[in-house]
Amino acid sequence: MQATSMIGLALIVGLLIPFQGIVTASLAQKLDHPFVSAFINFFGGMVIFLVAIMVSSASFPDLKKLSTIPWYLYTGGIIGALFIAGALFSLPKIGSTAFFGLVVLGQLLMTTIVDHYGLLGMPVHKIDIYRVAGVLFLLTGCFFIIKK
């Protein structure tokens, strides 16, 4: 796919991400427990990917192959669970704009470090004045969003 298509896809995903936290937090209130809501959230995602695997040419790797993969590459589900837990507990208290503003700020801070050092096999993109300015603008935006 062309870069333009990927930019559009990233924007669409960005527009959808707030709904994951919002609907999971709202479901938790209706079910009277955040962990049940989170389980339903992840179960739905698991079903989607299971169907995708079944209708595609993908196959499950054997245990030998799985054992050769670095352990930290298996932490995506844990990180996703931590994100949902954070949303479940803080989103209703601070609001969706503040929560997601801080989420994006955290992502930008971490990815700036990842890019600068080329961590986890990512290509190196050194920190420059433009990246620093972007982070500072977002930090300023978060300050105004949270300030009452």
C-alpha positions as CSV (number, residue, x, y, z in Angstrom):
1,M,0.0,0.0,0.0
2,Q,1.1,3.5,-0.7
3,A,2.2,5.9,2.1
4,T,-1.0,8.0,1.6
5,S,-3.1,5.0,2.2
6,M,-1.2,4.2,5.4
7,I,-1.6,7.8,6.6
8,G,-5.4,7.5,6.1
9,L,-5.5,4.1,7.8
10,A,-3.5,5.6,10.8
11,L,-5.9,8.5,11.0
12,I,-8.9,6.2,11.0
13,V,-7.4,4.0,13.7
14,G,-6.6,7.1,15.7
15,L,-10.3,8.1,15.4
16,L,-11.4,4.7,16.7
17,I,-9.0,4.2,19.6
18,P,-10.9,6.5,22.0
19,F,-14.0,4.4,21.6
20,Q,-12.1,1.3,22.9
21,G,-11.5,2.9,26.3
22,I,-14.8,4.7,26.4
23,V,-17.0,1.7,25.6
24,T,-15.0,-0.6,27.8
25,A,-15.3,1.9,30.7
26,S,-19.0,2.3,30.1
27,L,-19.5,-1.5,29.9
28,A,-17.7,-1.8,33.2
29,Q,-20.2,0.6,34.8
30,K,-23.1,-1.5,33.4
31,L,-21.6,-4.8,34.5
32,D,-20.4,-3.4,37.9
33,H,-16.9,-4.7,37.4
34,P,-14.0,-3.4,35.2
35,F,-12.3,-6.8,34.8
36,V,-15.4,-8.5,33.3
37,S,-15.7,-5.6,30.9
38,A,-12.0,-5.9,29.9
39,F,-12.3,-9.6,29.5
40,I,-15.3,-9.1,27.1
41,N,-13.2,-6.5,25.2
42,F,-10.3,-8.8,24.7
43,F,-12.5,-11.8,24.0
44,G,-14.1,-9.9,21.1
45,G,-10.7,-9.0,19.7
46,M,-9.5,-12.6,20.0
47,V,-12.6,-13.8,18.1
48,I,-11.9,-11.3,15.3
49,F,-8.3,-12.5,14.9
50,L,-9.2,-16.1,15.2
51,V,-11.6,-15.7,12.3
52,A,-8.9,-13.7,10.4
53,I,-6.4,-16.6,10.9
54,M,-9.0,-19.2,9.8
55,V,-9.9,-17.4,6.6
56,S,-6.3,-16.4,5.6
57,S,-3.3,-18.6,4.8
58,A,-1.8,-18.0,8.2
59,S,-1.0,-21.0,10.4
60,F,0.0,-21.3,14.0
61,P,3.8,-21.7,14.5
62,D,5.1,-24.8,16.3
63,L,6.6,-24.6,19.8
64,K,10.2,-24.7,18.6
65,K,9.7,-21.6,16.5
66,L,7.8,-19.8,19.4
67,S,10.7,-20.6,21.8
68,T,13.2,-18.8,19.5
69,I,11.4,-15.5,19.6
70,P,12.6,-12.9,22.2
71,W,10.3,-12.9,25.3
72,Y,9.5,-9.1,25.1
73,L,7.8,-9.6,21.7
74,Y,5.1,-11.5,23.6
75,T,4.2,-8.5,25.8
76,G,1.8,-6.8,23.5
77,G,-1.3,-8.4,25.1
78,I,0.0,-7.4,28.6
79,I,0.6,-3.8,27.4
80,G,-2.9,-3.8,25.8
81,A,-4.4,-5.0,29.1
82,L,-2.6,-2.3,31.0
83,F,-3.9,0.3,28.6
84,I,-7.5,-0.9,29.1
85,A,-7.0,-1.1,32.9
86,G,-5.7,2.5,32.9
87,A,-8.7,3.6,30.8
88,L,-11.2,1.7,33.0
89,F,-10.0,3.4,36.2
90,S,-8.9,6.9,35.0
91,L,-11.0,7.8,32.0
92,P,-14.3,8.2,34.0
93,K,-12.5,10.3,36.6
94,I,-10.5,12.7,34.3
95,G,-12.5,12.5,31.1
96,S,-11.8,11.2,27.7
97,T,-10.0,14.3,26.4
98,A,-7.6,14.5,29.3
99,F,-7.0,10.7,29.3
100,F,-6.3,10.4,25.6
101,G,-4.3,13.7,25.5
102,L,-2.0,12.1,28.2
103,V,-2.0,8.8,26.4
104,V,-0.8,10.5,23.2
105,L,1.8,12.5,25.1
106,G,3.1,9.3,26.7
107,Q,3.2,7.6,23.4
108,L,5.0,10.5,21.8
109,L,7.6,10.7,24.6
110,M,8.3,7.0,24.4
111,T,8.4,6.7,20.6
112,T,10.8,9.7,20.5
113,I,13.2,7.7,22.7
114,V,12.6,4.5,20.7
115,D,13.2,6.3,17.4
116,H,16.3,8.2,18.6
117,Y,18.0,5.0,19.8
118,G,16.5,2.6,17.3
119,L,15.1,0.4,20.1
120,L,13.4,-2.9,19.4
121,G,14.8,-3.0,15.9
122,M,13.1,0.2,14.8
123,P,14.9,2.5,12.3
124,V,16.8,5.4,13.9
125,H,15.3,8.8,13.7
126,K,17.4,11.2,15.8
127,I,15.7,13.7,18.1
128,D,15.9,17.2,16.5
129,I,14.5,20.6,17.3
130,Y,11.2,19.9,15.4
131,R,10.5,16.7,17.4
132,V,11.3,18.5,20.7
133,A,9.0,21.4,19.6
134,G,6.2,18.9,18.8
135,V,6.5,17.2,22.2
136,L,6.5,20.6,23.9
137,F,3.4,21.7,22.0
138,L,1.6,18.5,23.0
139,L,2.7,18.9,26.6
140,T,1.4,22.4,26.6
141,G,-1.9,21.2,25.1
142,C,-2.3,18.6,27.9
143,F,-1.6,21.2,30.5
144,F,-4.5,23.4,29.2
145,I,-6.8,20.3,28.8
146,I,-6.2,19.2,32.4
147,K,-6.1,22.7,34.0
148,K,-9.4,23.7,35.6
